[in-house]
Amino acid sequence: MSSLVADGRLGPDLAAWFAPTTVTLPPLRARKVDLVRLVAREVAAVAASHEPSQQIAPHAKLVEACCIRTWPGNVRELCATVRAATLEALADRRDLVRPEHLAPTAGVSQTVAGQTAVERKNPLARPDREVLITALARANGELSVAARALNLHRDRLKALLVELGLVPDEP
């Protein structure tokens, strides 16, 4: 546009009229309040369109699982994932959409899927058995609390515990 003004083919007042407006929107991972609202909206929308007679809502753990993930696909990826999870919960005749209904890699960059924040910073860093046992004891056995303390996703912590034989593998 500036080259057209410099050549005299476009007046500066008209160029200003057509100048693009820049809108800066932070990524979804930085807007947790929006994320919570989007999850609730998508669950309600799917429930209303597919099973209006069945009451369904997002479980608090689902919202927590969504808040932990980075959502590289931003709003579109979140909405599509929550819609799919809601449909799965409806098919199971559940009244709550739970984190188990989410795909394990949803909301995680494919290059780092299955890796924790600790592993991304230092690929060799991995909590050892004693660290996991201590974190679980401090969290009174609550996986989500222990995972937050270790800076791990709950699913990753569960996988580590199963791998080390500290909890049985449940189907």
Disulfide bonds with the S-S distance in Angstrom:
none
